[in-house]
């Protein structure tokens, strides 16, 4: 399957998967991850949902959840992110995801922020951001800061977003400033907007 995905043959990867007699968590997660890497986010979510109901012997693990979180982030779907968060809470995986902090590289940190943002998980997003340098020696870049601003704005924390921008170690870009100004306008925060 992985080779099929690597060669861009999504249909062949699915055929190989469908022809497997036994599908373990690795195979299921490989399909989800392959679809995410192919930017077929909705297909990734569909496979994750198939996995959850397919067999009582196969359960999504942390890798499965992280892969589908990336799909939710790629779609920018609050509905799917909230559904994933509800599932994570239901099966008791929330602490494991936070403690293990699976969002390890720059892109995955952004996926983690986006997932947190769309699911309304401000504290989790803050924890991810704080752990970047302290745990993983990854210096946040302008995109990471932008994700945090988005996290605060989506949660309605406009003044917190403004304070966060004020403490950035570099000048905010137009996307960050535009998001803040738009949020100020929508939320009638004219003083901050000025």
Rosetta constraint file for C-alpha pairs under 8 A:
AtomPair CA 1 CA 5 HARMONIC 6.25 0.50
AtomPair CA 1 CA 12 HARMONIC 7.62 0.50
AtomPair CA 1 CA 13 HARMONIC 4.53 0.50
AtomPair CA 1 CA 14 HARMONIC 7.39 0.50
AtomPair CA 1 CA 16 HARMONIC 6.11 0.50
AtomPair CA 1 CA 17 HARMONIC 6.71 0.50
AtomPair CA 1 CA 30 HARMONIC 7.55 0.50
AtomPair CA 1 CA 31 HARMONIC 7.57 0.50
AtomPair CA 2 CA 6 HARMONIC 6.03 0.50
AtomPair CA 2 CA 13 HARMONIC 7.23 0.50
AtomPair CA 2 CA 30 HARMONIC 7.09 0.50
AtomPair CA 2 CA 34 HARMONIC 6.98 0.50
AtomPair CA 3 CA 7 HARMONIC 6.15 0.50
AtomPair CA 3 CA 13 HARMONIC 7.94 0.50
AtomPair CA 4 CA 8 HARMONIC 6.28 0.50
AtomPair CA 4 CA 9 HARMONIC 5.01 0.50
AtomPair CA 4 CA 10 HARMONIC 6.50 0.50
AtomPair CA 4 CA 12 HARMONIC 6.10 0.50
AtomPair CA 4 CA 13 HARMONIC 5.06 0.50
AtomPair CA 5 CA 9 HARMONIC 5.44 0.50
AtomPair CA 5 CA 10 HARMONIC 5.51 0.50
AtomPair CA 5 CA 13 HARMONIC 6.06 0.50
AtomPair CA 5 CA 34 HARMONIC 5.87 0.50
AtomPair CA 5 CA 35 HARMONIC 7.94 0.50
AtomPair CA 5 CA 38 HARMONIC 7.39 0.50
AtomPair CA 8 CA 38 HARMONIC 7.54 0.50
AtomPair CA 9 CA 13 HARMONIC 6.34 0.50
AtomPair CA 10 CA 14 HARMONIC 6.29 0.50
AtomPair CA 10 CA 35 HARMONIC 7.65 0.50
AtomPair CA 10 CA 38 HARMONIC 7.88 0.50
AtomPair CA 11 CA 15 HARMONIC 6.23 0.50
AtomPair CA 12 CA 16 HARMONIC 6.17 0.50
AtomPair CA 13 CA 17 HARMONIC 6.21 0.50
AtomPair CA 13 CA 31 HARMONIC 7.82 0.50
AtomPair CA 14 CA 18 HARMONIC 6.01 0.50
AtomPair CA 14 CA 31 HARMONIC 7.53 0.50
AtomPair CA 15 CA 19 HARMONIC 6.11 0.50
AtomPair CA 16 CA 20 HARMONIC 6.48 0.50
AtomPair CA 17 CA 23 HARMONIC 7.80 0.50
AtomPair CA 17 CA 27 HARMONIC 7.31 0.50
AtomPair CA 17 CA 31 HARMONIC 7.62 0.50
AtomPair CA 23 CA 27 HARMONIC 5.68 0.50
AtomPair CA 23 CA 28 HARMONIC 6.63 0.50
AtomPair CA 24 CA 28 HARMONIC 6.43 0.50
AtomPair CA 24 CA 58 HARMONIC 6.12 0.50
AtomPair CA 25 CA 29 HARMONIC 5.92 0.50
AtomPair CA 25 CA 58 HARMONIC 5.82 0.50
AtomPair CA 25 CA 59 HARMONIC 6.61 0.50
AtomPair CA 25 CA 60 HARMONIC 6.41 0.50
AtomPair CA 25 CA 61 HARMONIC 7.41 0.50
AtomPair CA 25 CA 64 HARMONIC 7.93 0.50
AtomPair CA 26 CA 30 HARMONIC 5.91 0.50
AtomPair CA 27 CA 31 HARMONIC 6.37 0.50
AtomPair CA 28 CA 32 HARMONIC 6.44 0.50
AtomPair CA 28 CA 47 HARMONIC 7.40 0.50
AtomPair CA 28 CA 48 HARMONIC 7.45 0.50
AtomPair CA 28 CA 51 HARMONIC 6.55 0.50
AtomPair CA 28 CA 64 HARMONIC 7.87 0.50
AtomPair CA 29 CA 33 HARMONIC 5.95 0.50
AtomPair CA 29 CA 48 HARMONIC 7.78 0.50
AtomPair CA 29 CA 60 HARMONIC 7.69 0.50
AtomPair CA 29 CA 63 HARMONIC 7.01 0.50
AtomPair CA 29 CA 64 HARMONIC 5.02 0.50
AtomPair CA 29 CA 67 HARMONIC 7.40 0.50
AtomPair CA 30 CA 34 HARMONIC 5.82 0.50
AtomPair CA 31 CA 35 HARMONIC 6.18 0.50
AtomPair CA 31 CA 44 HARMONIC 7.15 0.50
AtomPair CA 31 CA 47 HARMONIC 7.09 0.50
AtomPair CA 32 CA 36 HARMONIC 6.28 0.50
AtomPair CA 32 CA 43 HARMONIC 7.71 0.50
AtomPair CA 32 CA 44 HARMONIC 4.46 0.50
AtomPair CA 32 CA 45 HARMONIC 7.11 0.50
AtomPair CA 32 CA 47 HARMONIC 6.07 0.50
AtomPair CA 32 CA 48 HARMONIC 6.38 0.50
AtomPair CA 32 CA 64 HARMONIC 7.27 0.50
AtomPair CA 32 CA 67 HARMONIC 6.44 0.50
AtomPair CA 32 CA 68 HARMONIC 6.65 0.50
AtomPair CA 33 CA 37 HARMONIC 6.10 0.50
AtomPair CA 33 CA 44 HARMONIC 7.05 0.50
AtomPair CA 33 CA 64 HARMONIC 7.88 0.50
AtomPair CA 33 CA 67 HARMONIC 5.47 0.50
AtomPair CA 33 CA 68 HARMONIC 7.55 0.50
AtomPair CA 34 CA 38 HARMONIC 6.14 0.50
AtomPair CA 34 CA 44 HARMONIC 7.80 0.50
AtomPair CA 35 CA 39 HARMONIC 6.15 0.50
AtomPair CA 35 CA 40 HARMONIC 4.97 0.50
AtomPair CA 35 CA 41 HARMONIC 6.31 0.50
AtomPair CA 35 CA 43 HARMONIC 6.34 0.50
AtomPair CA 35 CA 44 HARMONIC 5.09 0.50
AtomPair CA 36 CA 40 HARMONIC 5.61 0.50
AtomPair CA 36 CA 41 HARMONIC 5.32 0.50
AtomPair CA 36 CA 44 HARMONIC 5.96 0.50
AtomPair CA 36 CA 67 HARMONIC 7.14 0.50
AtomPair CA 36 CA 68 HARMONIC 7.73 0.50
AtomPair CA 36 CA 70 HARMONIC 7.00 0.50
AtomPair CA 36 CA 71 HARMONIC 5.70 0.50
AtomPair CA 39 CA 71 HARMONIC 7.97 0.50
AtomPair CA 39 CA 74 HARMONIC 7.51 0.50
AtomPair CA 40 CA 44 HARMONIC 6.41 0.50
AtomPair CA 40 CA 71 HARMONIC 7.91 0.50
AtomPair CA 41 CA 45 HARMONIC 6.38 0.50
AtomPair CA 41 CA 71 HARMONIC 4.57 0.50
AtomPair CA 41 CA 72 HARMONIC 7.04 0.50
AtomPair CA 41 CA 74 HARMONIC 6.33 0.50
AtomPair CA 41 CA 75 HARMONIC 6.24 0.50
AtomPair CA 42 CA 46 HARMONIC 6.17 0.50
AtomPair CA 42 CA 71 HARMONIC 7.08 0.50
AtomPair CA 42 CA 75 HARMONIC 7.37 0.50
AtomPair CA 43 CA 47 HARMONIC 6.17 0.50
AtomPair CA 44 CA 48 HARMONIC 6.28 0.50
AtomPair CA 44 CA 68 HARMONIC 6.52 0.50
AtomPair CA 44 CA 71 HARMONIC 6.40 0.50
AtomPair CA 45 CA 49 HARMONIC 6.20 0.50
AtomPair CA 45 CA 68 HARMONIC 6.02 0.50
AtomPair CA 45 CA 71 HARMONIC 6.63 0.50
AtomPair CA 45 CA 72 HARMONIC 7.63 0.50
AtomPair CA 46 CA 50 HARMONIC 6.18 0.50
AtomPair CA 47 CA 51 HARMONIC 6.08 0.50
AtomPair CA 48 CA 52 HARMONIC 6.41 0.50
AtomPair CA 48 CA 60 HARMONIC 7.92 0.50
AtomPair CA 48 CA 64 HARMONIC 7.61 0.50
AtomPair CA 48 CA 68 HARMONIC 6.94 0.50
AtomPair CA 49 CA 53 HARMONIC 6.77 0.50
AtomPair CA 50 CA 54 HARMONIC 5.69 0.50
AtomPair CA 51 CA 55 HARMONIC 7.21 0.50
AtomPair CA 51 CA 58 HARMONIC 7.39 0.50
AtomPair CA 51 CA 59 HARMONIC 7.36 0.50
AtomPair CA 51 CA 60 HARMONIC 7.30 0.50
AtomPair CA 52 CA 58 HARMONIC 7.78 0.50
AtomPair CA 52 CA 59 HARMONIC 6.54 0.50
AtomPair CA 52 CA 60 HARMONIC 6.99 0.50
AtomPair CA 54 CA 58 HARMONIC 7.85 0.50
AtomPair CA 60 CA 64 HARMONIC 5.36 0.50
AtomPair CA 60 CA 65 HARMONIC 6.73 0.50
AtomPair CA 61 CA 65 HARMONIC 6.37 0.50
AtomPair CA 62 CA 66 HARMONIC 6.11 0.50
AtomPair CA 62 CA 93 HARMONIC 7.60 0.50
AtomPair CA 62 CA 96 HARMONIC 7.74 0.50
AtomPair CA 62 CA 97 HARMONIC 6.68 0.50
AtomPair CA 63 CA 67 HARMONIC 6.12 0.50
AtomPair CA 64 CA 68 HARMONIC 6.27 0.50
AtomPair CA 65 CA 69 HARMONIC 5.96 0.50
AtomPair CA 65 CA 84 HARMONIC 7.87 0.50
AtomPair CA 65 CA 88 HARMONIC 7.92 0.50
AtomPair CA 66 CA 70 HARMONIC 6.34 0.50
AtomPair CA 66 CA 102 HARMONIC 7.17 0.50
AtomPair CA 66 CA 103 HARMONIC 7.87 0.50
AtomPair CA 67 CA 71 HARMONIC 6.60 0.50
AtomPair CA 68 CA 72 HARMONIC 6.29 0.50
AtomPair CA 69 CA 73 HARMONIC 6.19 0.50
AtomPair CA 69 CA 81 HARMONIC 6.99 0.50
AtomPair CA 69 CA 84 HARMONIC 7.37 0.50
AtomPair CA 69 CA 111 HARMONIC 7.26 0.50
AtomPair CA 69 CA 112 HARMONIC 7.50 0.50
AtomPair CA 69 CA 115 HARMONIC 6.17 0.50
AtomPair CA 70 CA 74 HARMONIC 6.02 0.50
AtomPair CA 70 CA 108 HARMONIC 7.69 0.50
AtomPair CA 70 CA 111 HARMONIC 5.52 0.50
AtomPair CA 70 CA 112 HARMONIC 7.59 0.50
AtomPair CA 70 CA 115 HARMONIC 7.46 0.50
AtomPair CA 71 CA 75 HARMONIC 6.20 0.50
AtomPair CA 72 CA 76 HARMONIC 5.99 0.50
AtomPair CA 72 CA 77 HARMONIC 5.76 0.50
AtomPair CA 72 CA 78 HARMONIC 7.77 0.50
AtomPair CA 72 CA 80 HARMONIC 5.92 0.50
AtomPair CA 72 CA 81 HARMONIC 5.55 0.50
AtomPair CA 72 CA 115 HARMONIC 6.77 0.50
AtomPair CA 73 CA 77 HARMONIC 6.84 0.50
AtomPair CA 73 CA 81 HARMONIC 7.60 0.50
AtomPair CA 73 CA 111 HARMONIC 5.75 0.50
AtomPair CA 73 CA 114 HARMONIC 5.48 0.50
AtomPair CA 73 CA 115 HARMONIC 5.50 0.50
AtomPair CA 73 CA 118 HARMONIC 7.86 0.50
AtomPair CA 74 CA 111 HARMONIC 7.90 0.50
AtomPair CA 76 CA 114 HARMONIC 7.72 0.50
AtomPair CA 76 CA 118 HARMONIC 7.37 0.50
AtomPair CA 77 CA 81 HARMONIC 6.22 0.50
AtomPair CA 77 CA 118 HARMONIC 6.95 0.50
AtomPair CA 78 CA 82 HARMONIC 5.95 0.50
AtomPair CA 78 CA 118 HARMONIC 4.71 0.50
AtomPair CA 78 CA 119 HARMONIC 6.17 0.50
AtomPair CA 79 CA 83 HARMONIC 6.19 0.50
AtomPair CA 80 CA 84 HARMONIC 6.11 0.50
AtomPair CA 81 CA 85 HARMONIC 6.11 0.50
AtomPair CA 81 CA 115 HARMONIC 6.15 0.50
AtomPair CA 81 CA 118 HARMONIC 5.99 0.50
AtomPair CA 81 CA 119 HARMONIC 5.29 0.50
AtomPair CA 82 CA 86 HARMONIC 6.14 0.50
AtomPair CA 82 CA 118 HARMONIC 7.18 0.50
AtomPair CA 82 CA 119 HARMONIC 4.84 0.50
AtomPair CA 83 CA 87 HARMONIC 6.27 0.50
AtomPair CA 84 CA 88 HARMONIC 6.13 0.50
AtomPair CA 85 CA 89 HARMONIC 6.21 0.50
AtomPair CA 85 CA 119 HARMONIC 6.73 0.50
AtomPair CA 86 CA 90 HARMONIC 6.03 0.50
AtomPair CA 87 CA 91 HARMONIC 6.23 0.50
AtomPair CA 88 CA 92 HARMONIC 6.09 0.50
AtomPair CA 88 CA 93 HARMONIC 5.10 0.50
AtomPair CA 88 CA 94 HARMONIC 5.52 0.50
AtomPair CA 89 CA 93 HARMONIC 6.16 0.50
AtomPair CA 89 CA 94 HARMONIC 5.58 0.50
AtomPair CA 93 CA 97 HARMONIC 6.28 0.50
AtomPair CA 94 CA 98 HARMONIC 6.30 0.50
AtomPair CA 95 CA 99 HARMONIC 5.87 0.50
AtomPair CA 96 CA 100 HARMONIC 5.84 0.50
AtomPair CA 97 CA 101 HARMONIC 5.65 0.50
AtomPair CA 97 CA 102 HARMONIC 6.46 0.50
AtomPair CA 98 CA 102 HARMONIC 7.65 0.50
AtomPair CA 98 CA 124 HARMONIC 7.20 0.50
AtomPair CA 101 CA 128 HARMONIC 6.96 0.50
AtomPair CA 103 CA 108 HARMONIC 4.82 0.50
AtomPair CA 103 CA 109 HARMONIC 4.88 0.50
AtomPair CA 103 CA 111 HARMONIC 7.54 0.50
AtomPair CA 103 CA 112 HARMONIC 5.94 0.50
AtomPair CA 103 CA 128 HARMONIC 7.59 0.50
AtomPair CA 104 CA 108 HARMONIC 5.95 0.50
AtomPair CA 104 CA 109 HARMONIC 6.17 0.50
AtomPair CA 104 CA 132 HARMONIC 7.86 0.50
AtomPair CA 104 CA 136 HARMONIC 7.02 0.50
AtomPair CA 105 CA 109 HARMONIC 5.95 0.50
AtomPair CA 105 CA 138 HARMONIC 7.46 0.50
AtomPair CA 106 CA 110 HARMONIC 6.45 0.50
AtomPair CA 106 CA 138 HARMONIC 7.33 0.50
AtomPair CA 106 CA 140 HARMONIC 7.84 0.50
AtomPair CA 106 CA 144 HARMONIC 7.98 0.50
AtomPair CA 107 CA 111 HARMONIC 6.26 0.50
AtomPair CA 108 CA 112 HARMONIC 6.07 0.50
AtomPair CA 109 CA 113 HARMONIC 6.21 0.50
AtomPair CA 109 CA 128 HARMONIC 7.14 0.50
AtomPair CA 109 CA 129 HARMONIC 7.67 0.50
AtomPair CA 109 CA 132 HARMONIC 7.89 0.50
AtomPair CA 109 CA 144 HARMONIC 7.48 0.50
AtomPair CA 110 CA 114 HARMONIC 6.06 0.50
AtomPair CA 110 CA 143 HARMONIC 7.52 0.50
AtomPair CA 110 CA 144 HARMONIC 6.01 0.50
AtomPair CA 110 CA 147 HARMONIC 6.60 0.50
AtomPair CA 111 CA 115 HARMONIC 6.02 0.50
AtomPair CA 112 CA 116 HARMONIC 6.07 0.50
AtomPair CA 112 CA 125 HARMONIC 7.13 0.50
AtomPair CA 112 CA 128 HARMONIC 7.31 0.50
AtomPair CA 113 CA 117 HARMONIC 5.90 0.50
AtomPair CA 113 CA 125 HARMONIC 5.29 0.50
AtomPair CA 113 CA 128 HARMONIC 7.33 0.50
AtomPair CA 113 CA 129 HARMONIC 7.85 0.50
AtomPair CA 113 CA 144 HARMONIC 7.90 0.50
AtomPair CA 113 CA 147 HARMONIC 5.95 0.50
AtomPair CA 113 CA 148 HARMONIC 6.77 0.50
AtomPair CA 113 CA 151 HARMONIC 7.13 0.50
AtomPair CA 114 CA 118 HARMONIC 6.07 0.50
AtomPair CA 114 CA 147 HARMONIC 6.59 0.50
AtomPair CA 114 CA 151 HARMONIC 7.42 0.50
AtomPair CA 115 CA 119 HARMONIC 6.03 0.50
AtomPair CA 116 CA 120 HARMONIC 5.87 0.50
AtomPair CA 116 CA 121 HARMONIC 4.65 0.50
AtomPair CA 116 CA 122 HARMONIC 6.45 0.50
AtomPair CA 116 CA 124 HARMONIC 6.39 0.50
AtomPair CA 116 CA 125 HARMONIC 5.43 0.50
AtomPair CA 116 CA 151 HARMONIC 7.24 0.50
AtomPair CA 117 CA 121 HARMONIC 6.08 0.50
AtomPair CA 117 CA 122 HARMONIC 6.70 0.50
AtomPair CA 117 CA 125 HARMONIC 7.15 0.50
AtomPair CA 117 CA 150 HARMONIC 6.99 0.50
AtomPair CA 117 CA 151 HARMONIC 4.47 0.50
AtomPair CA 117 CA 152 HARMONIC 7.79 0.50
AtomPair CA 117 CA 154 HARMONIC 6.61 0.50
AtomPair CA 117 CA 155 HARMONIC 7.61 0.50
AtomPair CA 118 CA 151 HARMONIC 7.79 0.50
AtomPair CA 118 CA 154 HARMONIC 7.61 0.50
AtomPair CA 120 CA 151 HARMONIC 7.68 0.50
AtomPair CA 120 CA 154 HARMONIC 7.42 0.50
AtomPair CA 120 CA 155 HARMONIC 6.22 0.50
AtomPair CA 121 CA 125 HARMONIC 6.34 0.50
AtomPair CA 122 CA 126 HARMONIC 6.24 0.50
AtomPair CA 122 CA 151 HARMONIC 6.49 0.50
AtomPair CA 122 CA 152 HARMONIC 7.03 0.50
AtomPair CA 122 CA 155 HARMONIC 7.22 0.50
AtomPair CA 123 CA 127 HARMONIC 6.15 0.50
AtomPair CA 124 CA 128 HARMONIC 6.18 0.50
AtomPair CA 125 CA 129 HARMONIC 6.18 0.50
AtomPair CA 125 CA 148 HARMONIC 7.23 0.50
AtomPair CA 125 CA 151 HARMONIC 7.33 0.50
AtomPair CA 126 CA 130 HARMONIC 6.01 0.50
AtomPair CA 126 CA 148 HARMONIC 7.64 0.50
AtomPair CA 127 CA 131 HARMONIC 6.08 0.50
AtomPair CA 128 CA 132 HARMONIC 6.47 0.50
AtomPair CA 129 CA 140 HARMONIC 7.75 0.50
AtomPair CA 129 CA 144 HARMONIC 7.80 0.50
AtomPair CA 129 CA 148 HARMONIC 7.78 0.50
AtomPair CA 130 CA 134 HARMONIC 6.92 0.50
AtomPair CA 131 CA 135 HARMONIC 5.09 0.50
AtomPair CA 131 CA 136 HARMONIC 6.75 0.50
AtomPair CA 132 CA 136 HARMONIC 5.26 0.50
AtomPair CA 132 CA 137 HARMONIC 6.15 0.50
AtomPair CA 132 CA 138 HARMONIC 5.15 0.50
AtomPair CA 132 CA 139 HARMONIC 6.66 0.50
AtomPair CA 132 CA 140 HARMONIC 6.98 0.50
AtomPair CA 133 CA 137 HARMONIC 4.17 0.50
AtomPair CA 133 CA 138 HARMONIC 4.87 0.50
AtomPair CA 133 CA 139 HARMONIC 5.61 0.50
AtomPair CA 133 CA 140 HARMONIC 7.55 0.50
AtomPair CA 140 CA 144 HARMONIC 5.54 0.50
AtomPair CA 140 CA 145 HARMONIC 6.89 0.50
AtomPair CA 141 CA 145 HARMONIC 6.49 0.50
AtomPair CA 142 CA 146 HARMONIC 6.06 0.50
AtomPair CA 142 CA 170 HARMONIC 7.99 0.50
AtomPair CA 142 CA 172 HARMONIC 7.46 0.50
AtomPair CA 142 CA 173 HARMONIC 7.75 0.50
AtomPair CA 143 CA 147 HARMONIC 6.18 0.50
AtomPair CA 144 CA 148 HARMONIC 6.41 0.50
AtomPair CA 145 CA 149 HARMONIC 6.27 0.50
AtomPair CA 145 CA 165 HARMONIC 7.91 0.50
AtomPair CA 145 CA 168 HARMONIC 7.54 0.50
AtomPair CA 146 CA 150 HARMONIC 6.18 0.50
AtomPair CA 146 CA 175 HARMONIC 7.77 0.50
AtomPair CA 146 CA 176 HARMONIC 5.70 0.50
AtomPair CA 147 CA 151 HARMONIC 6.12 0.50
AtomPair CA 148 CA 152 HARMONIC 6.34 0.50
AtomPair CA 148 CA 161 HARMONIC 7.82 0.50
AtomPair CA 149 CA 153 HARMONIC 6.15 0.50
AtomPair CA 149 CA 161 HARMONIC 5.12 0.50
AtomPair CA 149 CA 162 HARMONIC 7.99 0.50
AtomPair CA 149 CA 164 HARMONIC 7.11 0.50
AtomPair CA 149 CA 165 HARMONIC 7.27 0.50
AtomPair CA 149 CA 176 HARMONIC 7.11 0.50
AtomPair CA 149 CA 180 HARMONIC 7.79 0.50
AtomPair CA 150 CA 154 HARMONIC 6.00 0.50
AtomPair CA 150 CA 161 HARMONIC 7.85 0.50
AtomPair CA 150 CA 179 HARMONIC 7.44 0.50
AtomPair CA 151 CA 155 HARMONIC 6.35 0.50
AtomPair CA 152 CA 156 HARMONIC 6.36 0.50
AtomPair CA 152 CA 157 HARMONIC 4.95 0.50
AtomPair CA 152 CA 158 HARMONIC 6.51 0.50
AtomPair CA 152 CA 160 HARMONIC 6.49 0.50
AtomPair CA 152 CA 161 HARMONIC 5.35 0.50
AtomPair CA 153 CA 157 HARMONIC 5.43 0.50
AtomPair CA 153 CA 158 HARMONIC 5.40 0.50
AtomPair CA 153 CA 161 HARMONIC 6.32 0.50
AtomPair CA 153 CA 180 HARMONIC 7.36 0.50
AtomPair CA 153 CA 183 HARMONIC 6.60 0.50
AtomPair CA 157 CA 161 HARMONIC 6.27 0.50
AtomPair CA 158 CA 162 HARMONIC 6.27 0.50
AtomPair CA 158 CA 180 HARMONIC 7.39 0.50
AtomPair CA 158 CA 183 HARMONIC 6.99 0.50
AtomPair CA 158 CA 184 HARMONIC 6.97 0.50
AtomPair CA 158 CA 189 HARMONIC 7.72 0.50
AtomPair CA 159 CA 163 HARMONIC 6.16 0.50
AtomPair CA 159 CA 192 HARMONIC 7.16 0.50
AtomPair CA 160 CA 164 HARMONIC 6.06 0.50
AtomPair CA 161 CA 165 HARMONIC 6.19 0.50
AtomPair CA 161 CA 180 HARMONIC 7.39 0.50
AtomPair CA 162 CA 166 HARMONIC 6.25 0.50
AtomPair CA 162 CA 180 HARMONIC 7.30 0.50
AtomPair CA 162 CA 192 HARMONIC 7.33 0.50
AtomPair CA 163 CA 167 HARMONIC 6.52 0.50
AtomPair CA 164 CA 168 HARMONIC 6.56 0.50
AtomPair CA 165 CA 172 HARMONIC 6.85 0.50
AtomPair CA 168 CA 172 HARMONIC 7.47 0.50
AtomPair CA 172 CA 176 HARMONIC 6.00 0.50
AtomPair CA 172 CA 177 HARMONIC 6.51 0.50
AtomPair CA 173 CA 177 HARMONIC 6.38 0.50
AtomPair CA 174 CA 178 HARMONIC 5.71 0.50
AtomPair CA 175 CA 179 HARMONIC 6.08 0.50
AtomPair CA 176 CA 180 HARMONIC 6.28 0.50
AtomPair CA 177 CA 181 HARMONIC 6.10 0.50
AtomPair CA 178 CA 182 HARMONIC 5.99 0.50
AtomPair CA 179 CA 183 HARMONIC 6.11 0.50
AtomPair CA 180 CA 184 HARMONIC 6.10 0.50
AtomPair CA 180 CA 193 HARMONIC 7.47 0.50
AtomPair CA 181 CA 185 HARMONIC 6.19 0.50
AtomPair CA 181 CA 193 HARMONIC 5.45 0.50
AtomPair CA 182 CA 186 HARMONIC 6.19 0.50
AtomPair CA 183 CA 187 HARMONIC 5.87 0.50
AtomPair CA 183 CA 189 HARMONIC 7.84 0.50
AtomPair CA 184 CA 188 HARMONIC 5.64 0.50
AtomPair CA 184 CA 189 HARMONIC 4.48 0.50
AtomPair CA 184 CA 190 HARMONIC 6.05 0.50
AtomPair CA 184 CA 192 HARMONIC 6.74 0.50
AtomPair CA 184 CA 193 HARMONIC 5.40 0.50
AtomPair CA 185 CA 189 HARMONIC 6.32 0.50
AtomPair CA 185 CA 190 HARMONIC 6.65 0.50
AtomPair CA 185 CA 193 HARMONIC 7.23 0.50
AtomPair CA 189 CA 193 HARMONIC 6.28 0.50
AtomPair CA 190 CA 194 HARMONIC 6.21 0.50
